[in-house]
Structures are given as structure tokens and as C-alpha cells.
Amino acid sequence: MGKQPTKRQGSLASFLEPDVKEAASASKEKLERTRGTRKRTEISVRFPPEAWRQVHMLALDEGVSLQKLIEHALSDLFRAKGLEAPVFREGE
């Protein structure tokens, strides 16, 4: 078996490999979560491709964004169930 290559001081390998202790403390800092300060919460909605096309086309036909279209649809759903519609934008 051949001899394992050794890392030389000042080689590219030492430049590319950060100090393990520094990396560990940096990753711990990233894991700490803080509460968001934005006034909106983001969600993801998944649609099959054909359903997405239909929703997208309806938004284009209506001349509104997908955001506004879905806000309107949810407001209508709440009202249909006899519930107060959520306020999606301040001042509305």
C-alpha cells in the first residue's frame, strides 16, 4: 500500500477546510430561531399542473394576481359559511 499524502502547510487543502470548531459554533448560531417580525405569514399551496394552469389562467383573465384571486376566493368561502371573512390587507 502506498503512503498517504500529507497536508502541507499553506496548501490549497488547508485553505478549503475551515477550522472544525469555528464551523461547529457557526452552525449552532444558525440553528437558533427567532420569532419573525413581518406582519404576514407565507404558506405554500400545491396544485396538480392542470389545476394550477386553470387557476393561473383565471387570474390572468381577471387581471389580478394569484394572491388577490385566492384572497377573494377565501373571503367568499368564509362568507358562504356564515363566517366573518379574514382581513388580508390592512385598511380593507
N, CA, C and O atoms as CSV, one atom per row, in Angstrom:
chain,resi,resn,atom,element,x,y,z
A,1,MET,N,N,0.832,-1.181,0.000
A,1,MET,CA,C,0.000,0.000,0.000
A,1,MET,C,C,0.875,1.242,0.000
A,1,MET,O,O,1.931,1.296,0.631
A,2,GLY,N,N,0.401,2.216,-0.720
A,2,GLY,CA,C,1.174,3.436,-0.844
A,2,GLY,C,C,1.045,4.340,0.379
A,2,GLY,O,O,0.159,4.178,1.218
A,3,LYS,N,N,1.912,5.241,0.437
A,3,LYS,CA,C,1.948,6.196,1.530
A,3,LYS,C,C,0.833,7.229,1.341
A,3,LYS,O,O,0.629,7.724,0.233
A,4,GLN,N,N,0.105,7.558,2.429
A,4,GLN,CA,C,-0.953,8.568,2.363
A,4,GLN,C,C,-0.321,9.947,2.172
A,4,GLN,O,O,0.657,10.272,2.846
A,5,PRO,N,N,-0.862,10.758,1.270
A,5,PRO,CA,C,-0.303,12.099,1.104
A,5,PRO,C,C,-0.561,12.921,2.368
A,5,PRO,O,O,-1.617,12.802,2.989
A,6,THR,N,N,0.379,13.726,2.730
A,6,THR,CA,C,0.224,14.580,3.913
A,6,THR,C,C,-0.127,15.989,3.467
A,6,THR,O,O,0.251,16.437,2.385
A,7,LYS,N,N,-0.850,16.660,4.320
A,7,LYS,CA,C,-1.212,18.047,4.014
A,7,LYS,C,C,-0.037,18.939,4.370
A,7,LYS,O,O,0.520,18.847,5.464
A,8,ARG,N,N,0.320,19.777,3.467
A,8,ARG,CA,C,1.413,20.705,3.712
A,8,ARG,C,C,0.839,22.032,4.175
A,8,ARG,O,O,-0.242,22.444,3.755
A,9,GLN,N,N,1.573,22.681,5.034
A,9,GLN,CA,C,1.140,23.989,5.497
A,9,GLN,C,C,1.119,24.931,4.301
A,9,GLN,O,O,2.069,24.977,3.520
A,10,GLY,N,N,0.048,25.671,4.167
A,10,GLY,CA,C,-0.056,26.603,3.060
A,10,GLY,C,C,-0.584,25.976,1.777
A,10,GLY,O,O,-0.616,26.639,0.741
A,11,SER,N,N,-0.998,24.715,1.823
A,11,SER,CA,C,-1.525,24.087,0.614
A,11,SER,C,C,-2.975,24.500,0.407
A,11,SER,O,O,-3.604,25.045,1.314
A,12,LEU,N,N,-3.498,24.246,-0.769
A,12,LEU,CA,C,-4.896,24.551,-1.062
A,12,LEU,C,C,-5.844,23.796,-0.153
A,12,LEU,O,O,-6.894,24.325,0.214
A,13,ALA,N,N,-5.498,22.565,0.220
A,13,ALA,CA,C,-6.368,21.761,1.081
A,13,ALA,C,C,-6.607,22.451,2.405
A,13,ALA,O,O,-7.730,22.439,2.909
A,14,SER,N,N,-5.579,23.054,2.983
A,14,SER,CA,C,-5.773,23.738,4.266
A,14,SER,C,C,-6.618,24.992,4.083
A,14,SER,O,O,-7.323,25.403,5.004
A,15,PHE,N,N,-6.553,25.595,2.916
A,15,PHE,CA,C,-7.355,26.778,2.645
A,15,PHE,C,C,-8.833,26.422,2.519
A,15,PHE,O,O,-9.691,27.187,2.960
A,16,LEU,N,N,-9.137,25.285,1.930
A,16,LEU,CA,C,-10.513,24.893,1.684
A,16,LEU,C,C,-11.202,24.281,2.898
A,16,LEU,O,O,-12.432,24.276,2.956
A,17,GLU,N,N,-10.462,23.771,3.853
A,17,GLU,CA,C,-11.062,23.134,5.016
A,17,GLU,C,C,-11.040,24.080,6.207
A,17,GLU,O,O,-9.981,24.290,6.799
A,18,PRO,N,N,-12.195,24.663,6.578
A,18,PRO,CA,C,-12.227,25.609,7.693
A,18,PRO,C,C,-11.987,24.887,9.014
A,18,PRO,O,O,-12.140,23.670,9.111
A,19,ASP,N,N,-11.616,25.648,10.008
A,19,ASP,CA,C,-11.411,25.098,11.337
A,19,ASP,C,C,-12.719,24.465,11.809
A,19,ASP,O,O,-13.767,25.106,11.744
A,20,VAL,N,N,-12.675,23.241,12.273
A,20,VAL,CA,C,-13.871,22.488,12.658
A,20,VAL,C,C,-14.607,23.182,13.807
A,20,VAL,O,O,-15.837,23.234,13.817
A,21,LYS,N,N,-13.864,23.708,14.762
A,21,LYS,CA,C,-14.502,24.379,15.895
A,21,LYS,C,C,-15.274,25.610,15.441
A,21,LYS,O,O,-16.388,25.853,15.904
A,22,GLU,N,N,-14.690,26.379,14.543
A,22,GLU,CA,C,-15.379,27.568,14.035
A,22,GLU,C,C,-16.642,27.177,13.280
A,22,GLU,O,O,-17.681,27.818,13.436
A,23,ALA,N,N,-16.561,26.145,12.474
A,23,ALA,CA,C,-17.724,25.693,11.706
A,23,ALA,C,C,-18.831,25.212,12.634
A,23,ALA,O,O,-20.004,25.487,12.382
A,24,ALA,N,N,-18.483,24.498,13.705
A,24,ALA,CA,C,-19.480,23.989,14.643
A,24,ALA,C,C,-20.175,25.126,15.366
A,24,ALA,O,O,-21.395,25.092,15.528
A,25,SER,N,N,-19.431,26.133,15.805
A,25,SER,CA,C,-20.069,27.235,16.520
A,25,SER,C,C,-20.920,28.063,15.566
A,25,SER,O,O,-21.969,28.564,15.970
A,26,ALA,N,N,-20.501,28.221,14.321
A,26,ALA,CA,C,-21.286,28.969,13.342
A,26,ALA,C,C,-22.587,28.253,13.041
A,26,ALA,O,O,-23.628,28.895,12.900
A,27,SER,N,N,-22.545,26.913,12.940
A,27,SER,CA,C,-23.781,26.190,12.633
A,27,SER,C,C,-24.744,26.232,13.814
A,27,SER,O,O,-25.957,26.231,13.606
A,28,LYS,N,N,-24.247,26.270,15.035
A,28,LYS,CA,C,-25.126,26.386,16.201
A,28,LYS,C,C,-25.849,27.718,16.185
A,28,LYS,O,O,-27.037,27.786,16.498
A,29,GLU,N,N,-25.138,28.780,15.822
A,29,GLU,CA,C,-25.748,30.097,15.769
A,29,GLU,C,C,-26.867,30.134,14.744
A,29,GLU,O,O,-27.897,30.767,14.977
A,30,LYS,N,N,-26.683,29.471,13.621
A,30,LYS,CA,C,-27.698,29.463,12.575
A,30,LYS,C,C,-28.946,28.692,12.997
A,30,LYS,O,O,-30.038,28.978,12.507
A,31,LEU,N,N,-28.802,27.724,13.895
A,31,LEU,CA,C,-29.942,26.910,14.307
A,31,LEU,C,C,-30.876,27.633,15.269
A,31,LEU,O,O,-32.040,27.255,15.396
A,32,GLU,N,N,-30.386,28.662,15.943
A,32,GLU,CA,C,-31.236,29.387,16.871
A,32,GLU,C,C,-32.264,30.180,16.078
A,32,GLU,O,O,-31.910,30.968,15.201
A,33,ARG,N,N,-33.537,29.968,16.392
A,33,ARG,CA,C,-34.599,30.642,15.657
A,33,ARG,C,C,-35.129,31.809,16.460
A,33,ARG,O,O,-35.192,31.761,17.688
A,34,THR,N,N,-35.495,32.820,15.776
A,34,THR,CA,C,-36.136,33.962,16.423
A,34,THR,C,C,-37.488,34.160,15.780
A,34,THR,O,O,-37.703,33.781,14.628
A,35,ARG,N,N,-38.375,34.741,16.511
A,35,ARG,CA,C,-39.727,34.975,16.002
A,35,ARG,C,C,-39.680,36.042,14.908
A,35,ARG,O,O,-38.989,37.051,15.042
A,36,GLY,N,N,-40.414,35.808,13.839
A,36,GLY,CA,C,-40.441,36.752,12.732
A,36,GLY,C,C,-41.099,38.062,13.118
A,36,GLY,O,O,-41.944,38.106,14.012
A,37,THR,N,N,-40.711,39.111,12.448
A,37,THR,CA,C,-41.266,40.425,12.729
A,37,THR,C,C,-42.181,40.906,11.613
A,37,THR,O,O,-42.775,41.980,11.716
A,38,ARG,N,N,-42.298,40.120,10.549
A,38,ARG,CA,C,-43.176,40.544,9.458
A,38,ARG,C,C,-44.631,40.397,9.869
A,38,ARG,O,O,-44.968,39.603,10.747
A,39,LYS,N,N,-45.479,41.169,9.224
A,39,LYS,CA,C,-46.901,41.141,9.555
A,39,LYS,C,C,-47.667,40.142,8.703
A,39,LYS,O,O,-48.894,40.073,8.784
A,40,ARG,N,N,-46.972,39.381,7.902
A,40,ARG,CA,C,-47.609,38.373,7.056
A,40,ARG,C,C,-46.919,37.046,7.250
A,40,ARG,O,O,-45.726,36.985,7.549
A,41,THR,N,N,-47.677,35.989,7.078
A,41,THR,CA,C,-47.131,34.643,7.134
A,41,THR,C,C,-47.233,34.057,5.739
A,41,THR,O,O,-48.259,34.202,5.074
A,42,GLU,N,N,-46.191,33.407,5.300
A,42,GLU,CA,C,-46.193,32.805,3.976
A,42,GLU,C,C,-46.567,31.335,4.082
A,42,GLU,O,O,-46.168,30.643,5.018
A,43,ILE,N,N,-47.341,30.872,3.108
A,43,ILE,CA,C,-47.694,29.459,3.031
A,43,ILE,C,C,-47.455,28.983,1.611
A,43,ILE,O,O,-47.387,29.783,0.677
A,44,SER,N,N,-47.332,27.704,1.459
A,44,SER,CA,C,-47.210,27.114,0.126
A,44,SER,C,C,-48.456,26.294,-0.145
A,44,SER,O,O,-48.984,25.619,0.739
A,45,VAL,N,N,-48.910,26.366,-1.373
A,45,VAL,CA,C,-50.060,25.572,-1.794
A,45,VAL,C,C,-49.617,24.764,-2.996
A,45,VAL,O,O,-49.016,25.300,-3.927
A,46,ARG,N,N,-49.909,23.497,-2.976
A,46,ARG,CA,C,-49.504,22.620,-4.083
A,46,ARG,C,C,-50.747,22.223,-4.889
A,46,ARG,O,O,-51.755,21.783,-4.337
A,47,PHE,N,N,-50.640,22.392,-6.206
A,47,PHE,CA,C,-51.714,22.021,-7.121
A,47,PHE,C,C,-51.165,21.048,-8.161
A,47,PHE,O,O,-49.987,21.114,-8.513
A,48,PRO,N,N,-52.006,20.152,-8.649
A,48,PRO,CA,C,-51.598,19.388,-9.835
A,48,PRO,C,C,-51.412,20.376,-10.988
A,48,PRO,O,O,-52.047,21.431,-10.995
A,49,PRO,N,N,-50.564,20.060,-11.952
A,49,PRO,CA,C,-50.278,21.013,-13.030
A,49,PRO,C,C,-51.516,21.562,-13.742
A,49,PRO,O,O,-51.581,22.758,-14.026
A,50,GLU,N,N,-52.488,20.714,-14.031
A,50,GLU,CA,C,-53.676,21.208,-14.748
A,50,GLU,C,C,-54.491,22.173,-13.893
A,50,GLU,O,O,-54.994,23.176,-14.400
A,51,ALA,N,N,-54.625,21.879,-12.605
A,51,ALA,CA,C,-55.353,22.784,-11.704
A,51,ALA,C,C,-54.620,24.122,-11.602
A,51,ALA,O,O,-55.254,25.178,-11.600
A,52,TRP,N,N,-53.283,24.083,-11.518
A,52,TRP,CA,C,-52.520,25.326,-11.454
A,52,TRP,C,C,-52.738,26.164,-12.702
A,52,TRP,O,O,-52.898,27.382,-12.622
A,53,ARG,N,N,-52.744,25.487,-13.890
A,53,ARG,CA,C,-52.985,26.214,-15.133
A,53,ARG,C,C,-54.341,26.898,-15.115
A,53,ARG,O,O,-54.472,28.043,-15.549
A,54,GLN,N,N,-55.363,26.188,-14.609
A,54,GLN,CA,C,-56.703,26.776,-14.550
A,54,GLN,C,C,-56.735,27.999,-13.638
A,54,GLN,O,O,-57.296,29.035,-13.995
A,55,VAL,N,N,-56.135,27.873,-12.470
A,55,VAL,CA,C,-56.112,28.990,-11.519
A,55,VAL,C,C,-55.319,30.156,-12.103
A,55,VAL,O,O,-55.729,31.313,-12.004
A,56,HIS,N,N,-54.187,29.839,-12.709
A,56,HIS,CA,C,-53.344,30.868,-13.309
A,56,HIS,C,C,-54.088,31.596,-14.436
A,56,HIS,O,O,-54.050,32.824,-14.517
A,57,MET,N,N,-54.754,30.844,-15.293
A,57,MET,CA,C,-55.500,31.447,-16.402
A,57,MET,C,C,-56.643,32.321,-15.896
A,57,MET,O,O,-56.911,33.389,-16.446
A,58,LEU,N,N,-57.322,31.850,-14.832
A,58,LEU,CA,C,-58.400,32.661,-14.265
A,58,LEU,C,C,-57.855,33.982,-13.737
A,58,LEU,O,O,-58.467,35.030,-13.942
A,59,ALA,N,N,-56.723,33.942,-13.066
A,59,ALA,CA,C,-56.110,35.171,-12.563
A,59,ALA,C,C,-55.748,36.100,-13.722
A,59,ALA,O,O,-55.971,37.308,-13.649
A,60,LEU,N,N,-55.191,35.533,-14.786
A,60,LEU,CA,C,-54.860,36.353,-15.955
A,60,LEU,C,C,-56.115,36.956,-16.583
A,60,LEU,O,O,-56.141,38.139,-16.924
A,61,ASP,N,N,-57.160,36.129,-16.733
A,61,ASP,CA,C,-58.420,36.618,-17.316
A,61,ASP,C,C,-59.040,37.731,-16.481
A,61,ASP,O,O,-59.602,38.685,-17.020
A,62,GLU,N,N,-58.934,37.603,-15.165
A,62,GLU,CA,C,-59.496,38.609,-14.254
A,62,GLU,C,C,-58.586,39.824,-14.104
A,62,GLU,O,O,-59.009,40.868,-13.607
A,63,GLY,N,N,-57.350,39.684,-14.531
A,63,GLY,CA,C,-56.395,40.790,-14.421
A,63,GLY,C,C,-55.929,41.030,-12.992
A,63,GLY,O,O,-55.628,42.161,-12.609
A,64,VAL,N,N,-55.870,39.949,-12.200
A,64,VAL,CA,C,-55.420,40.070,-10.817
A,64,VAL,C,C,-54.289,39.073,-10.562
A,64,VAL,O,O,-54.073,38.146,-11.342
A,65,SER,N,N,-53.577,39.279,-9.463
A,65,SER,CA,C,-52.516,38.346,-9.091
A,65,SER,C,C,-53.129,37.081,-8.502
A,65,SER,O,O,-54.288,37.078,-8.085
A,66,LEU,N,N,-52.347,36.011,-8.471
A,66,LEU,CA,C,-52.794,34.780,-7.815
A,66,LEU,C,C,-53.101,35.062,-6.345
A,66,LEU,O,O,-54.062,34.521,-5.798
A,67,GLN,N,N,-52.295,35.903,-5.708
A,67,GLN,CA,C,-52.515,36.275,-4.306
A,67,GLN,C,C,-53.910,36.867,-4.131
A,67,GLN,O,O,-54.671,36.434,-3.265
A,68,LYS,N,N,-54.238,37.846,-4.945
A,68,LYS,CA,C,-55.534,38.528,-4.832
A,68,LYS,C,C,-56.684,37.567,-5.161
A,68,LYS,O,O,-57.722,37.592,-4.500
A,69,LEU,N,N,-56.499,36.733,-6.169
A,69,LEU,CA,C,-57.530,35.772,-6.551
A,69,LEU,C,C,-57.840,34.819,-5.397
A,69,LEU,O,O,-59.008,34.564,-5.102
A,70,ILE,N,N,-56.806,34.293,-4.746
A,70,ILE,CA,C,-57.008,33.353,-3.646
A,70,ILE,C,C,-57.594,34.057,-2.430
A,70,ILE,O,O,-58.434,33.485,-1.735
A,71,GLU,N,N,-57.162,35.299,-2.158
A,71,GLU,CA,C,-57.760,36.068,-1.063
A,71,GLU,C,C,-59.262,36.230,-1.289
A,71,GLU,O,O,-60.061,36.058,-0.368
A,72,HIS,N,N,-59.631,36.560,-2.513
A,72,HIS,CA,C,-61.055,36.750,-2.859
A,72,HIS,C,C,-61.828,35.436,-2.684
A,72,HIS,O,O,-62.927,35.421,-2.130
A,73,ALA,N,N,-61.236,34.338,-3.165
A,73,ALA,CA,C,-61.905,33.035,-3.058
A,73,ALA,C,C,-62.090,32.628,-1.594
A,73,ALA,O,O,-63.145,32.116,-1.222
A,74,LEU,N,N,-61.079,32.853,-0.773
A,74,LEU,CA,C,-61.200,32.508,0.653
A,74,LEU,C,C,-62.227,33.387,1.348
A,74,LEU,O,O,-62.980,32.906,2.195
A,75,SER,N,N,-62.266,34.657,1.006
A,75,SER,CA,C,-63.281,35.553,1.578
A,75,SER,C,C,-64.681,35.061,1.228
A,75,SER,O,O,-65.561,35.016,2.088
A,76,ASP,N,N,-64.884,34.692,-0.038
A,76,ASP,CA,C,-66.185,34.163,-0.465
A,76,ASP,C,C,-66.543,32.879,0.287
A,76,ASP,O,O,-67.696,32.691,0.676
A,77,LEU,N,N,-65.571,32.003,0.491
A,77,LEU,CA,C,-65.806,30.755,1.213
A,77,LEU,C,C,-66.230,31.023,2.660
A,77,LEU,O,O,-67.176,30.410,3.155
A,78,PHE,N,N,-65.542,31.921,3.322
A,78,PHE,CA,C,-65.904,32.261,4.704
A,78,PHE,C,C,-67.325,32.826,4.766
A,78,PHE,O,O,-68.114,32.435,5.627
A,79,ARG,N,N,-67.652,33.751,3.848
A,79,ARG,CA,C,-68.997,34.347,3.841
A,79,ARG,C,C,-70.064,33.295,3.555
A,79,ARG,O,O,-71.134,33.326,4.162
A,80,ALA,N,N,-69.791,32.367,2.644
A,80,ALA,CA,C,-70.742,31.309,2.305
A,80,ALA,C,C,-71.034,30.422,3.514
A,80,ALA,O,O,-72.118,29.848,3.620
A,81,LYS,N,N,-70.075,30.312,4.413
A,81,LYS,CA,C,-70.257,29.504,5.619
A,81,LYS,C,C,-70.793,30.324,6.788
A,81,LYS,O,O,-70.894,29.837,7.914
A,82,GLY,N,N,-71.138,31.590,6.494
A,82,GLY,CA,C,-71.693,32.450,7.535
A,82,GLY,C,C,-70.650,32.969,8.519
A,82,GLY,O,O,-70.977,33.372,9.635
A,83,LEU,N,N,-69.401,32.952,8.094
A,83,LEU,CA,C,-68.313,33.417,8.956
A,83,LEU,C,C,-67.810,34.773,8.478
A,83,LEU,O,O,-67.982,35.144,7.317
A,84,GLU,N,N,-67.191,35.497,9.388
A,84,GLU,CA,C,-66.599,36.777,9.013
A,84,GLU,C,C,-65.368,36.511,8.165
A,84,GLU,O,O,-64.516,35.700,8.530
A,85,ALA,N,N,-65.279,37.187,7.048
A,85,ALA,CA,C,-64.138,36.986,6.145
A,85,ALA,C,C,-62.873,37.565,6.763
A,85,ALA,O,O,-62.921,38.621,7.394
A,86,PRO,N,N,-61.747,36.890,6.592
A,86,PRO,CA,C,-60.496,37.412,7.133
A,86,PRO,C,C,-60.094,38.713,6.451
A,86,PRO,O,O,-60.445,38.943,5.294
A,87,VAL,N,N,-59.368,39.552,7.153
A,87,VAL,CA,C,-58.833,40.773,6.573
A,87,VAL,C,C,-57.429,40.440,6.093
A,87,VAL,O,O,-56.535,40.177,6.897
A,88,PHE,N,N,-57.241,40.454,4.782
A,88,PHE,CA,C,-55.968,40.084,4.211
A,88,PHE,C,C,-55.021,41.276,4.115
A,88,PHE,O,O,-53.801,41.117,4.160
A,89,ARG,N,N,-55.582,42.450,3.986
A,89,ARG,CA,C,-54.756,43.656,3.869
A,89,ARG,C,C,-55.305,44.707,4.809
A,89,ARG,O,O,-56.516,44.903,4.919
A,90,GLU,N,N,-54.384,45.380,5.487
A,90,GLU,CA,C,-54.816,46.423,6.400
A,90,GLU,C,C,-55.492,47.540,5.611
A,90,GLU,O,O,-55.065,47.872,4.505
A,91,GLY,N,N,-56.539,48.112,6.176
A,91,GLY,CA,C,-57.251,49.192,5.524
A,91,GLY,C,C,-58.376,48.743,4.621
A,91,GLY,O,O,-59.048,49.580,4.019
A,92,GLU,N,N,-58.600,47.442,4.507
A,92,GLU,CA,C,-59.700,46.952,3.650
A,92,GLU,C,C,-60.868,46.500,4.491
A,92,GLU,O,O,-61.883,46.058,3.952
